[in-house]
Amino acid sequence: MTDDSIVQHASAVSVSGNGLLAIGPAGAGKSTLCLMLMAVGGQLVADDRVRLWREGDAVLADAPHTLRGCVEARGVGILRAKPAGPTRLALVVDLGRTEEQRLPPCRTRELLGVRLPLVLGSDQPHFHAALRQYLIAGRADQDS
């Protein structure tokens, strides 16, 4: 951890080495989204609190030591998971806001001075599958 790292109330998962940071208020579904992505091959980075720091033009995420390898499953308990370790963030998902557009514009969110792609929350049953595909291949209308 570098001296300029921050800890954010969020959860993070890695899919094919690309990190997703889930943000939003308590109860918004951050842990649930991570569990859903883990069920389709993702790996837990951190749940509830995420350490973030900048390296060059990248923002990296990892779990605080005390929470490493633990994810909350509401109604089940705290579950263990193999932690991904430090992961470069590729996407921010804001579960505190709902996407109203069928084909939304490309949005960004600034973290530690770096602009990252932003997706707003959705109650669509395919949401986690779409996010998995986004992390693997990106959006067709977005520069790689």
C-alpha positions, 0 to 999 in steps of 0.5 A: 500500500502506498502512502497516498492510498484511500479506503472506500466503502465499496466492493470489487471483483476481477474478471479476466484480470480486469477490475470492477469497483461497485459503489453505492449506499449500504444495501445497494447490492455491492456484495451481491453483484460481486457474488454473482460475478464470482459465480460466473468466473470472477474473483473477489478483490475486496468486499465492503471496503476497498483500498485504492491507489494510483500507479501511473495512469491506473487505479489499483484495488485490493482488500484491507488485510483484515477483510482479505478473502471475505465476502458478505452473503446476506442471509447466509453469512460471511463467506471465504473466497480466494482473493485476487490480490491487487487488481487494475480497475477497468470499470466503476458500477454505481448501484446507487443510480439506476440506468434509464436508457436502453443504450446509455452513453459512455460515462466516466467517473474520476478516481484518484485523478484517473477517468474510468468507465462508469455504468449505472445500476440495473435490475435486469436479470442479465446485468451481471452477465453484461458486466462480465462481458464488458470486462472481457471485451469492452463496449463496441462504441468505446475506444479500447 
